[in-house]
Amino acid sequence: MTLDNEVQVKYPSQPPPISDGKNPHVMIVGAGLAGLLLGILLDKAGIPYQIYERAKEVKPLGGVMSLNAGIFPALEQLGLYEELEKVSLPAEAFNIYYSDMSIISKLSTKLGHVVGYNNATFSRPDFYNILLAKIPPEKIHFSKKVLSLEQNKEGVMIRCADGTTYHGDILVGADGAYSGVRQALYKRLAKYGKLPPTDANELNKGFICMVGTTKPLDPAKYPGIDGECSNTNQIIGKKSNYCWSAFSVPGNRICWNAILQLSTVKEASELKFKNSEWGSETSDAMIQAVRDFRIPFGSHTLGDLIDATPRETISRVFLEDKLFETWNQGRTVLIGDACHKLLPSAGVGAVTSMQDAVVLANCLYEMKGLTPDDIDAALSEFKTERFVKVKAQFEASKMNAKVIYGQSLFERMLRTIVFNWLPTSVHVKGGYKGVEFRPQASFLPQVPVRGTGPVLPQKPSQRYQNEQAELKGEEQQTPVAV
């Protein structure tokens, strides 16, 4: 019996949803940024969906986030960009210091005239809550940890830890770096010898990061936190395995982090804790190690920021990276960290995950029908369009990590070359090259191209054009009351 035809239902199952024969019923596992954005997009496309989240409740944790022009047009289409602007600050400079506060470089990130947008810097929970508010409560289900999946020509089913099962036409694993959907899918593929060997390897663990966001601070005591632009600072320790950062965000708050570079695989294994996702963990030892680290906000230290941060929102996580080869099989597809985990050094992890949501929504909207072949074609098209672009960002994030996190002799030499020898024009070019791809929802009115820099063209939707022509024809035929 083949992989796609093997279905052994051992637990009571809820009945499959009633299909309209046109749009697939999509099950999204994971209520992170990518999962929520995909839900919002599918709602606009008229495609039914449900979101299943393993956590008991939503508790977005602190930490800085940055988004760029690679996702802003899609957010504009959805009316989310204006909301983001209210909770973010534009980032026009990136300051890099040594731990004694001697300057390494002051990079300009003010590329609005070329890119059309300035990067936005904000606290992660602020943007997360904007997305979450767009999801109807009845469409999101908590405490739904996926243990297994089964799929055949009729549909796909997930089984959760609480014994419940759910059916749909398509399953989307948007459940992060330790995706339950990916694990269940890969287990089945490995059983039949269809899993590439590299996909069986663990994620690469190079750093441990502690993050948080302070409560509102006094601008008189923390000069530079109340500016119109984000005061963004990266500090690299001398003769230390640590680097740290401090970014001002709206509300006179500072998002901060401390990053420890793991020197050996053995050390990484010994420091591993059970929950490697974003989560609140006991971090007393790390807090004590970084308390006296200086920051460029007056005479304060990282310890002052930690003391001003609600303890329950401080998180300690591994910074990991891995690009998986297998993104889809049958009716199942992976997006975001579930199939490509990037280091945050280039600030594009969230952007690439959200771009996945846009491209996947377009592929689902363009499906010709609901047959297994139609679904396979749509999910394969998604991977084909995304993989090369994500691979480029994956490599960029690894290189950036060496430059702004690395502590080895080679990495220190590389940092000197990048910040002192490369001309400004090279930095500027690198700043807009990464945002040439700006996917928009093909089923919504398109946002005009901003800026003077190059933007990759997007294939128009024939279905959307036909639907708009039909709608226009119906309006013309409707008699107007006199």
C-alpha positions in Angstrom: 0.0 0.0 0.0 1.4 3.4 -0.9 2.1 6.2 1.5 -0.8 8.4 0.3 -3.3 5.6 0.5 -2.4 4.3 4.0 -5.0 5.6 6.5 -5.5 3.8 9.8 -8.0 5.6 11.9 -7.6 4.5 15.5 -9.3 7.3 17.3 -12.8 8.9 17.0 -12.8 11.5 14.2 -14.8 14.6 13.7 -16.6 14.5 10.3 -14.9 16.2 7.4 -16.0 19.7 6.6 -18.6 20.2 3.9 -16.9 21.3 0.7 -18.2 23.9 -1.8 -16.4 22.0 -4.5 -14.3 25.0 -5.4 -12.2 26.1 -2.4 -10.1 23.8 -0.2 -10.7 23.6 3.5 -7.3 24.5 5.0 -6.0 23.4 8.4 -3.3 25.7 9.7 -1.2 24.3 12.6 0.5 27.1 14.4 -0.7 30.6 15.5 2.6 32.4 14.9 3.1 35.3 12.5 3.0 33.2 9.4 0.0 31.1 10.5 -2.0 34.2 11.5 -1.2 36.1 8.3 -2.1 33.1 6.2 -5.5 32.9 7.9 -6.1 36.6 7.2 -5.1 36.1 3.6 -7.3 33.1 3.1 -10.3 34.9 4.6 -9.8 37.6 2.0 -9.6 35.0 -0.7 -12.8 33.3 0.4 -11.0 30.1 1.4 -12.2 28.4 4.6 -9.6 27.7 7.3 -9.1 26.8 10.9 -6.0 27.4 13.0 -4.8 24.9 15.6 -2.2 26.1 18.2 -0.4 23.8 20.7 -0.2 26.5 23.4 -3.0 26.8 26.0 -3.3 30.5 25.4 -1.7 33.4 23.6 1.1 34.9 25.5 3.3 36.9 23.1 6.7 37.4 24.6 9.0 40.4 24.5 11.8 41.1 22.0 12.5 43.3 19.1 11.3 42.7 15.6 12.1 44.4 12.3 10.2 44.2 9.0 11.1 45.6 5.6 9.7 46.3 2.2 9.7 42.6 1.4 6.3 42.3 3.2 5.0 45.9 3.4 3.0 45.9 0.1 1.1 42.8 1.2 0.4 44.4 4.6 -0.8 47.5 2.8 -3.3 45.4 0.8 -4.7 44.0 4.0 -4.9 47.4 5.8 -2.3 46.3 8.3 0.6 48.6 7.3 -1.0 51.6 8.9 -1.6 49.7 12.1 2.0 48.6 12.1 3.2 52.2 11.7 1.3 53.1 14.9 3.3 50.6 17.0 6.7 50.9 15.3 9.5 53.4 14.6 11.4 53.8 11.4 14.9 52.5 11.5 17.3 54.9 9.6 20.6 53.9 11.2 22.3 50.9 12.8 25.0 51.7 15.3 27.7 49.0 16.2 29.9 49.4 19.2 32.5 47.4 21.1 31.7 46.7 24.8 33.8 49.8 25.9 31.4 51.9 23.8 34.0 52.7 21.2 32.3 52.9 17.8 32.8 50.2 15.1 30.4 51.6 12.5 27.4 53.7 12.0 25.5 52.3 9.1 22.7 54.3 7.4 19.6 52.2 6.7 17.6 55.2 5.4 16.7 53.8 2.0 13.2 55.1 1.7 13.9 57.0 -1.6 15.2 53.8 -3.2 13.1 51.1 -1.5 10.0 53.1 -0.9 9.8 52.2 2.7 12.0 52.5 5.8 12.5 49.4 7.9 10.1 49.3 10.9 11.3 48.4 14.4 8.8 47.4 17.1 8.1 45.1 20.0 7.1 41.6 18.8 3.9 41.4 20.9 2.6 44.7 19.6 2.5 43.4 16.0 1.5 39.9 16.9 -1.6 41.3 18.7 -2.6 43.3 15.5 -2.6 40.0 13.5 -4.4 38.0 16.2 -7.2 40.6 16.4 -8.0 39.9 12.8 -8.7 36.2 13.4 -12.3 35.4 14.5 -12.2 33.5 17.9 -14.1 30.6 16.5 -11.4 30.0 13.9 -8.5 29.4 16.4 -8.2 26.4 18.7 -5.7 26.1 21.6 -4.1 23.2 23.3 -3.9 21.3 20.0 -0.5 19.7 19.8 -0.3 17.6 16.7 1.0 14.1 17.2 0.4 12.5 13.8 -1.2 13.0 10.4 -2.8 10.8 7.8 -3.6 11.7 4.3 -5.0 10.0 1.2 -6.9 10.9 -2.0 -10.0 11.9 0.1 -8.3 14.4 2.5 -5.9 14.9 5.4 -6.4 14.3 9.1 -4.5 15.4 12.1 -4.5 13.8 15.6 -3.8 16.0 18.6 -2.4 15.1 22.0 -5.9 15.6 23.6 -7.3 12.8 21.5 -9.2 15.0 19.1 -8.9 14.6 15.3 -9.6 17.1 12.5 -10.1 16.8 8.8 -9.4 19.1 5.8 -8.3 19.2 2.2 -4.9 20.8 2.9 -2.7 20.8 6.0 -0.3 23.7 6.6 2.5 23.3 9.1 3.2 26.8 10.4 4.2 25.6 13.8 7.8 26.7 14.1 11.3 25.2 14.2 10.1 22.2 16.2 7.1 21.7 14.0 4.9 18.8 15.0 3.5 18.7 11.5 7.0 18.3 10.0 7.9 15.6 12.5 4.8 13.7 11.7 5.3 14.1 7.9 9.0 13.2 8.0 8.3 10.1 10.2 6.0 8.8 7.4 8.4 9.7 4.7 11.4 8.1 6.5 9.3 4.9 6.9 9.1 4.6 3.2 12.6 5.7 2.4 11.5 9.0 0.9 13.1 11.4 3.3 16.4 13.1 2.2 19.2 12.2 4.8 19.9 15.9 5.5 16.3 16.5 6.6 16.7 13.9 9.4 19.5 16.1 11.0 18.9 18.4 13.9 18.9 22.2 13.6 22.3 23.9 13.9 22.7 25.5 17.3 25.2 28.3 17.3 23.9 30.8 19.9 21.8 31.2 22.9 19.8 34.4 23.1 17.9 36.1 26.0 15.4 38.7 25.0 13.0 41.2 26.6 11.2 44.5 26.4 11.2 47.0 29.2 8.3 48.9 30.7 8.1 52.6 29.7 11.3 54.4 30.8 12.1 58.0 31.7 13.6 59.8 28.7 15.5 62.1 31.0 17.3 59.1 32.4 17.6 57.2 29.1 18.5 59.8 26.5 17.6 58.8 23.0 14.6 56.6 23.6 12.0 59.2 22.7 13.2 60.1 19.2 11.1 59.8 16.0 13.3 57.0 14.7 14.4 53.9 16.5 17.7 54.2 18.3 19.2 50.8 17.2 22.4 49.6 18.7 24.5 46.4 18.5 27.3 45.9 21.0 30.0 43.3 20.5 32.0 42.1 23.5 35.8 42.2 23.6 37.4 39.0 24.7 34.0 37.6 25.3 31.6 35.1 23.8 28.7 37.6 24.2 27.2 40.3 22.1 24.0 42.3 22.9 21.7 44.9 21.5 19.3 47.6 22.5 16.6 49.1 20.3 14.1 51.9 21.2 10.5 51.2 20.3 7.3 53.3 20.8 6.2 54.1 24.3 9.7 55.0 25.5 10.6 51.3 25.8 13.7 49.4 24.9 13.8 46.0 23.3 17.1 44.2 24.3 18.9 40.9 23.9 22.0 39.2 25.0 23.5 36.5 22.7 26.1 33.9 23.8 28.1 32.2 21.1 28.4 28.5 21.7 32.0 27.4 21.1 31.5 23.7 20.8 28.8 21.1 19.9 29.3 19.6 23.3 28.5 22.9 25.0 25.4 23.3 22.9 24.2 19.9 23.9 24.8 20.5 27.6 23.0 23.8 27.5 19.9 22.5 25.7 16.6 22.9 27.5 13.3 21.2 26.8 11.5 24.1 25.0 13.7 25.5 22.3 10.9 27.7 21.0 10.3 31.2 22.2 9.4 30.7 25.8 10.0 31.9 29.4 12.8 29.9 30.9 14.9 30.2 34.1 17.7 32.5 33.1 19.3 33.5 36.4 22.8 32.5 35.5 22.7 34.3 32.1 21.2 37.4 33.7 24.0 37.6 36.2 26.6 37.1 33.5 25.3 40.1 31.4 24.2 42.5 34.1 27.2 44.9 33.9 27.3 45.1 30.1 27.2 48.7 29.0 24.5 50.1 26.6 24.5 53.4 24.6 21.6 55.0 26.6 23.3 57.2 29.1 25.4 55.4 31.8 23.0 52.5 32.1 23.8 48.8 31.8 21.9 45.8 30.4 21.1 44.9 34.0 19.0 48.1 34.3 17.0 47.1 31.3 16.5 43.6 32.7 15.3 45.1 36.0 12.8 47.2 34.0 11.4 44.2 32.2 8.6 42.1 33.6 10.3 38.8 34.5 7.6 36.6 33.0 8.3 38.1 29.6 12.0 37.4 29.5 12.8 34.5 27.2 15.9 32.4 26.6 16.1 30.5 23.3 18.5 28.9 21.0 19.3 30.8 17.8 19.3 28.0 15.3 19.4 27.6 11.5 18.5 25.0 9.0 17.1 24.9 5.5 15.1 21.8 4.9 14.7 20.1 1.5 11.2 18.7 1.9 8.5 21.3 2.1 5.5 19.4 0.9 4.1 16.0 0.2 0.6 15.0 -0.7 -1.8 17.4 0.9 0.7 18.7 3.5 2.9 21.8 3.2 5.3 23.5 5.5 5.9 27.3 5.8 8.1 29.6 7.9 10.4 28.2 10.5 8.9 24.8 10.0 10.9 24.5 6.7 13.5 27.2 7.0 14.9 28.5 10.2 17.1 31.6 9.8 19.3 33.3 12.2 17.9 36.8 13.2 21.2 38.5 12.2 19.9 39.8 8.9 16.5 40.7 10.3 14.6 38.7 7.6 13.4 35.7 9.4 9.9 37.1 10.0 9.8 38.6 6.5 10.6 35.3 4.8 8.0 33.5 6.9 5.3 36.0 6.1 6.2 36.0 2.4 5.6 32.2 2.5 2.1 33.0 3.7 1.4 35.4 0.8 2.8 33.1 -1.9 1.0 30.0 -0.5 -2.3 31.9 -0.4 -1.8 32.9 -4.0 -1.1 29.3 -5.0 -4.2 28.0 -3.2 -6.3 30.7 -4.8 -5.1 29.7 -8.3 -5.9 26.0 -7.8 -7.9 24.6 -10.8 -9.8 22.1 -8.6 -9.7 20.0 -5.5 -8.2 16.7 -6.9 -5.0 15.3 -5.4 -3.2 16.4 -8.6 -4.5 19.9 -8.3 -3.4 20.2 -4.7 0.0 18.6 -5.4 0.6 21.1 -8.3 -0.3 24.1 -6.1 1.9 23.1 -3.2 4.8 22.2 -5.5 4.5 25.5 -7.2 4.7 27.2 -3.8 8.0 25.5 -3.0 9.4 26.1 -6.5 8.7 29.9 -6.2 10.1 30.2 -2.6 13.0 27.8 -2.2 15.7 29.7 -4.3 14.7 33.0 -2.7 14.8 31.6 0.8 18.1 29.9 0.2 19.6 33.3 -0.7 18.3 34.8 2.5 19.4 31.8 4.5 23.0 32.2 3.3 22.8 36.0 4.0 21.7 35.4 7.6 24.7 33.1 8.2 27.1 35.6 6.9 25.6 38.4 8.9 25.8 36.3 12.0 29.5 36.0 11.5 29.8 39.8 11.1 27.7 41.0 14.1 27.7 38.0 16.5 31.0 36.2 15.8 33.9 36.1 18.2 36.4 34.0 16.5 39.6 35.5 15.0 38.3 35.0 11.5 35.0 36.6 12.3 36.7 39.6 13.9 38.8 40.0 10.8 35.7 39.7 8.6 34.0 42.4 10.7 36.9 44.8 10.2 36.8 44.3 6.5 33.0 44.7 6.2 32.8 47.8 8.4 36.0 49.6 7.5 37.0 48.6 4.0 33.8 48.1 2.1 32.5 51.4 0.5 29.2 52.8 1.5 27.7 52.0 -1.9 28.2 48.3 -1.3 26.2 48.6 2.0 23.5 50.6 0.3 23.2 48.0 -2.6 23.0 45.2 -0.1 20.2 47.1 1.8 17.8 47.1 -1.2 18.9 44.0 -3.0 17.2 41.8 -0.3 13.8 43.5 -0.8 13.5 43.2 -4.6 11.0 40.4 -4.0 7.7 41.9 -2.7 4.9 39.4 -3.1 1.3 40.7 -3.0 -1.9 38.9 -2.7 -3.0 38.2 -6.3 -6.7 38.3 -5.4 -6.6 41.8 -4.0 -6.1 45.2 -5.7 -2.3 45.7 -6.2 -0.4 48.3 -4.3 1.8 50.5 -6.6 5.5 50.0 -6.6 7.2 52.4 -4.2 10.8 53.8 -4.6 13.2 53.9 -7.5 14.9 50.5 -6.8 14.2 47.3 -8.8 11.2 45.2 -7.9 10.7 41.7 -9.2 7.5 41.5 -11.3 4.6 39.4 -10.1 2.5 37.2 -12.3 -1.0 38.5 -12.5 -3.9 36.3 -11.5 -6.1 35.2 -14.4 -8.8 34.0 -12.0 -8.9 37.4 -10.3 -9.1 39.2 -13.6 -11.9 37.0 -14.7 -13.8 37.5 -11.5 -13.4 41.3 -11.7 -14.6 41.3 -15.3 -17.7 39.3 -14.3 -18.3 41.6 -11.4 -18.0 44.6 -13.6 -20.4 43.1 -16.2 -23.0 42.4 -13.5 -22.8 46.0 -12.3 -23.3 47.3 -15.8 -26.3 45.1 -16.3 -28.0 46.1 -13.0 -30.6 48.8 -13.7 -30.1 52.1 -11.9 -33.2 53.4 -10.1 -34.3 56.8 -11.2 
